[in-house]
Amino acid sequence: MSVERVRKCPECGRSYPIKVLYCRTDGCQLGDPGDESKEEPKLTPGRDQLIGRTVARRFVLTEYLGSGATGLVYRAVHKALDREMAVKLLKRELMWDERSLLRFFREAKTCSAVDHPNIVYLYDFGHDDTTGLPYLVMEFVSGKTLHQAIHDSPSGNLPVERALSILVQVCHAIEHAHNRGVIHRDVKPENILLTERDGKADWVKVLDFGVARMVGEPPVTGHGQISGTAEFIAPELLIGDGQVTPAGDLYALGILFHDAIVGRPPFSGKLEVVLHQHMTVHPPRLLARYADPMIPPQLDDLVARLLLKDPQQRPTAAQTSRELEQILTNLVERMSVQGALQEQPTQLLQMLERPTQALMPIERKTTVVERPARPTQVVGRENWPTQLIPQLSSQPKPESAPSSKPELADADRMARELFAQGVELADRICTGSWPTALKNLGSKVADCYKQEVELSEKLFLLEKLLADKAAASEQHNELRQQILGLSERLQIDASLSEEDRKQLLSELEQKEKAFFEAETRWRRLPPTSPESLRRRIADVRRDRVRAQILFVRLIVEMPTSGSLLAQRDQLALRLAEIDNPKRSGPQGAVTK
């Protein structure tokens, strides 16, 4: 009977075949080959020798969560503040790999540059003197990925409203990262975590900035290689030198809409086929792939623009955020109107005789589509069919029309003045009571004024909350940078005495306490934008101006005599000034 020679992990004791050099559990280098002469005891989670270790003198590792391409992730607890965090340790076998170390600490650099409610923030990083491993300390978030949410859905896709609500938050995170000069480069459902916050489900946290790049930084990947996931790679990355720009993240966002609403991306299959389609095939429209009446045409158009081959023709993250917010607001209002109609009481309607018709059943085939996990890949470009790529032309973007707010404000002022004069003339012409048409228009104007006041009060409170949120966010980021600076000093300043280190640790704990208090304020405040309220106020104001001008027009057209004739003629002259097409008034309100 031959004895099998194995290697053992010095940390956890697991045995491996002789060809394996590193432990697949904790990344430790395996010992010299020995004889497997006795039965190996079964492993339990407690056998992980890193559990219970303290990283950076503050974070106690409590649970192994998983591993990625370069790191091991643990749940940890802050010793002094009893706060849960996530700690990522570089695998031991990669400690001497210069490229892996560079990518690990570049993730720290890019994460430290962003601070947004929809992004998992970096709390600390460095080189731990107890484990001997580089580490990152990040916000701990529990939940499931968007990939899992789509996979677990009975229909294999998400309802339009839910998908739109999730991806609006993703776009906000991308917009913030781009404003800080960070390009994610691997936006996909597997890197979007859905959690719960303040009782709200589907709160988004964007993960994994491991392949992200700061604008202007040199690449870590080798020449002729790119990092990313095949189904979400933008076509410009496959051409020429593969210049990384923010537009690549927006292309991936367009793919995300297909993946969430349809249930699969527009291009899938073998790597070579998917990359070829990204370069040469125009993606089908969202409504063409999934004819759901709840998909707004504006969303279909926006997704099509996000997937344009020319990156210069795609909207920016800021433009996309504003459009998505408006689309979501309109969709919610549309669904609320439909809900109100469904709550109407049942009415007895007259029976209509209609001939019975025999309709053929619609044949629908049930298909089962596998949804495998999609790993981030590093692939070469040397064999890609670049000769089939159409030349991308750079067309200048159309200039936006100048704002007409002063003209609208002027029209609003004139409408108020005209309406006041019209009410005075109506009281003098109609001595008894106003005609029904004037009463209805007067009530419409009063209702609009009431709505304007209510919406303006809401806008004032929201803007105040957003100002507080901005102040809390700024304080949160400042404290985080101070914590990173103190932690770095503790690690690299060899001249510190033990007493100085204790004092620095005490100062660090005070900063950390203030940091988490600021985070509580930051999280409780609403991240919504006041733009939708401003648009509603503008819509109500336009309705009010139309009603006021129509009221004045009816007064001008009423038969008048005597001393009131001059007053009516003067009112008609002022009304003609608004009717002048050279002036900018409310559209469609004053056409005779």
C-alpha positions, 0 to 999 in steps of 0.5 A, a space after each residue: 500500500 503506497 502512502 500519498 505525499 501531501 503538503 499541509 497548510 501551517 495555518 489551518 492544517 488542511 492537506 493538499 496534493 503535492 502540486 499545490 503550493 498555496 492554501 486555497 482557504 487562507 492563502 498561506 504557503 504550504 509546507 514541504 511534502 510529507 506522508 499522509 499517514 494519519 486521518 486529517 481532522 475535519 475543518 470547522 470555521 473556527 480552524 481559520 487561524 486569522 479569526 480572532 486576530 487584530 488588524 491595525 490594532 483596532 479591528 478584530 477579525 470575527 468571520 471569514 466571508 469569502 475571497 476574490 482574485 487578490 484578497 480574503 474578506 473578513 467580517 471584523 469588529 472595531 474594538 473600542 467602538 463595537 462597530 462592524 466593518 469588512 477587512 480585506 487582506 491580500 493573499 499571501 501568495 500575491 505579496 511578492 507580485 508587484 502588479 497585484 500589490 499595485 492593484 491592491 493599493 490602487 483600489 485603496 487610493 480610488 476608494 479613498 477618493 469617493 464618499 457617496 451614500 451609494 458607494 461602499 466607502 474605504 475606512 482605512 488601509 495599510 500594512 498590518 504588522 501582526 498578520 504581515 499582510 496589506 489590508 483594506 478596511 471598508 464599510 460592512 454591508 449585508 444584502 444580496 447583489 443585483 445579479 442574485 435579485 434578477 436570478 431569484 425573480 420568478 420571471 427572471 427579470 425585474 419590474 420596470 419601476 424597481 429596475 429604474 429605482 435601483 439603476 437611478 442610484 447606480 447612476 448617482 454613484 457613477 456620477 459622484 465617482 466621475 466628479 472625483 476623477 474615478 472610472 469604475 471600469 467594471 459596472 455589472 450586476 455582480 458589483 451592485 449590492 442591494 441592502 435595506 436602509 431606514 426601512 427602505 428596500 433596494 438601497 444600492 451600494 456599488 462595490 469592487 473598485 479593484 479595477 477602477 482607475 483615476 483619470 490620467 493614471 497609467 494602466 496596471 494591466 499589461 500592454 494589449 490587455 483590458 480588465 472588465 466583464 465581456 458582456 459590459 465592455 464598451 466598444 472603444 476599449 477594444 479599439 486601438 490603445 483602448 483609452 479608458 474614459 467615463 463614457 465606458 461606465 455609461 455604456 455598462 449602465 445601458 447594458 445593465 438596463 437590458 440585463 435587469 428589465 429583459 433578464 439578460 444582456 443584449 450580447 452573450 455567448 463565447 468571449 470572441 463572439 461577445 466582443 465582436 458584437 460590441 464592436 460591430 453590432 448595434 444593440 436592439 432597442 429595449 422595447 424591441 426585446 421586451 414589449 412591456 407597456 410600462 417601459 417609458 419611451 423616454 427610457 428606451 431612447 435614453 438606453 439607446 443613446 447610452 449604447 451608442 458606439 461613439 463614446 462622445 455621443 453618449 450622455 454624461 453621468 450627470 445628464 443621465 441622472 437628471 433624465 432618469 430622475 424625471 423618467 422615474 417621477 413620471 412613471 410613479 405618477 402614472 402608476 399612482 393615477 392608474 391605482 386611483 382609477 382602480 379604486 373607483 367604485 363599481 358602476 352599473 353600465 348599460 349592457 351592449 350586445 356583442 357577438 361572441 367570437 372564437 379567439 385562437 390562443 396565443 402560443 407562448 413557449 416557456 424557456 429556461 435561460 441559465 444565468 451563470 456568474 460572470 467573472 471579471 476578465 483580463 483578455 488580450 486584443 491581438 486576435 480581435 477582428 478590428 478590421 471590421 470595426 466601423 470608423 467612429 466619427 466625432 460629431 459636435 454635440 448640439 448646443 443647448 437652447 438658452 434659458 428662458 427663465 427671465 421671459 417666463 418670470 416676466 410673463 408670470 408678472 404680467 399675467 398676475 397684473 392682468 388678472 387683478 385688473 380683469 377681476 376688478 373689471 369683472 366685478 363692475 361688469 357682472 354686478 350680480 355674480 360671475 358667469 360659470 366660465 369665469 367662476 371656474 377659471 377663478 377657482 382654477 387660479 385659486 387652486 393653482 396658487 394653493 398648490 404653488 404655496 404647498 410645493 414651495 414649502 416642501 421645496 424649502 424644507 427639502 433644500 434645507 435638508 439637502 444643505 444639511 446633508 451636504 454639510 454632513 457629507 463634507 464632515 464625513 469625508 474630512 474625518 475619513 481623510 484625517 483617520 487615514 492620515 493618523 493611521 498612516 502616521 502610526 504605520 510609517 513613523 518609526 520615531 514614535 515612542 510607545 506613549 506617543 502611539 497611545 496618544 495617537 490611538 486615543 486621538 484616532 478613536 475620537 476621530 472615529 467616533 465623530 466619523 460614525 456620528 456624522 455618518 448617522 446624520 448623513 444616512 438619515 437625510 433624504 438623497 433625493 433631488 429637488 428638481 422634480 419639485 421645481 418642475 412640478 411648481 413650474 407646471 402648476 405656475 404655467 397652468 395658473 398663467 393660462 387660466 389667468 390669461 383665459 380669464 382676461 380674454 373672456 372679460 375682454 370679449 364680454 359686451 361692455 359700454 359706457 365708462 367701462 369701455 375705456 378700461 376694457 380697451 386698455 386691458 385688451 391692449 395689454 393682452 395684445 402685448 402678451 399675444 405678440 409672438 416676439 414676446 415669450 409667454 406661456 406656450 399655447 396659453 394666449 393663442 386666439 
